[in-house]
């Protein structure tokens, strides 16, 4: 794992508040770009990695969102208030890291696609040891993962979400991928 932004002490930015996450997923997704993901590494130091690519999944009307099929044991955390982690396994081998957004009972989430030098949702989780134990983690109180604002305001680009052709023409053409 390349940890260019490693620090041995606690990071000093401003932790994002519950209110930050309780907004609409499209606003949160854009605003997460440039924020720092802080994660406790295996050696107990903290890594500080800027978020540089995300995708938004907008609730039960979005055919690409897991909540489209309804509330299940897997998606239950998406129905909680924003600021929680939704982590799930795909293809039996890759954990996906998502930030729950919005108000309670309005399931929305932001998929992290790029953090620091780690690009690809499966590569992010493998690099940092993120697995099912992170499901439901509260980003506002966690001691092992959270996001901070360090004042970085990059120019954000938009694009189509990746790998969702199954959702149909309308949903696959939403420009809900945000990146630097």
N, C-alpha and C positions, 0 to 999 in steps of 0.2 A: 504494500500500500504506500503510495506517495503522499506524504503529509506535509506539504509545503507550508501550511498554515498552522502547524502544531505549536502548542504552547503548554508549558508545564503548570501554569497557574490558571485560576478561573478567568475566563474571558471578561472583558470590561465594557461591552456594549450594553444597550438597553434591551432587556428581554421583551419580546412581543407580548402584549396583553391579550386577555380573553376577547376584549372588544375588537382587536385587530382581526381575529379569526371569525367573529360572528357576523361578518359582512358577506355579501354575495360572492360566490366563488370566482367570478370573473375579476372582481376588484382585488380579492386576496391573491389570486394567482399572479396578476401583474405586479402587485406590491411585494410579493415574496422574492421576485428577481432582484438580486443585489443584496438581499439580507444574508446573514451568516448562519449556517447550521452549526451549532455547537454540539459536539458529541464526545462522551467519555470513551477514550480508547482503551484497549486491553491493558496497556501499561499504567492505567489510571491517570494519564495526562489528558488534556482536553484538546480536541481538534477543532479548528475554526475554518469552515469551508464555505465560500460564497455560493449561493444558489444562482445558477446561470441558465437553467431550462426547466420549465414545468408545463403541465397540461391541466386544463380545467374540465371537470365532469359535473354537470349541472342538474343533478336531481332526477326525480322519477320521470320527467318528460324527456330526458336525454337518453336516446336509445343506446348510446355508447357507455352510459353509466351503469354500474352494478345495481343501483337502486331502481332502475327501470323495471326490473322483474319483481320488485317488491321487497319488503322487509324480510330478511332471513337471518339465521344465526351468523352467517358470514358478514352481512352488511349492517348488523345491529348498531355498531359504533358510528356509522354514518348518520344515524338518526339522533345522535347526541348533539350537544352544543358544540360549536366550533372550537378548535384548539386541541382536539384529540388526534391520535394517530390511527389510521386505518391501514393495516398491514395484511396482505393476503398472498397466497402462493399461486403461481401460474405454471403450467406445464410440469407440475410436480417438482420443480427445481429452482424457481426464481421468486424471491420475495419482492413485493412491490410496496414502496413506502409512499403513503398518501397523508395529506393533512386535511382533516375534516374542517369544513367551513360552514358558515350560516348559523341560523337559529335552530333550536331543538325541533325535531320532526320534519326538517327540510333537508334531506340528504344530499350533500354536495361534498366534493373532495378535490384536492389538487395533487396530482401525481408528480413526484420529483423525478426528472429525467437527467438533470445535470447538476452536480455539486462539486465545486473545486475542479480538480483534474479528473473526476470520475464521471463518465458520460454513459448513459444507459441505466434504466431503473434497476435492472438485475445486478449490474456492476456496482452500483451505489450500495445496495444492501449487502452484497458479498464483501465489499471492501471494508465496511464498518461493522460487520457481524450482526446486522439487523435481521431479526427473525420474528416468529409469532409472539415472542415474549414482549415485543414492543406494541402489539395490538392493544389499543385503548389507552396508551400512555398519554398523560396530560402534559402538553407542551408548556403550560403556564407554571407547573410545579415540579416537573421532572428534574432529577439531578443527573440524568444520563444523556438526555437529548432535548434541545430547544432551539429556538431561532432568536437572533438578536438583530437590532438595527444599529449599524455602525456608521450611518450617514451616507453610504454609497448609493448614488442615484444614476444608474446606467441608462443608456438609450435602449429601449426595449423594442424588439422586433416580434412580429406575429407570424404564425404559420398554421397549417392544418395539423390536427392531432394524428398520431402515427398508429397504424395497425388497427383501424376501426372500420374497415370497409363494410363489415357485417351490419353496421348501424344504419345504412341507407344513405342516399345522396345528401339529403339536408344535413344530417348530423355529421357526416364525414367531411363536410365542407365548411364547418364552423371554424373560424381562425382562432381557436382557443389554446394554441400552443404559444408560449411566450418564452423568449430567449434573448441572450445578449449576442 
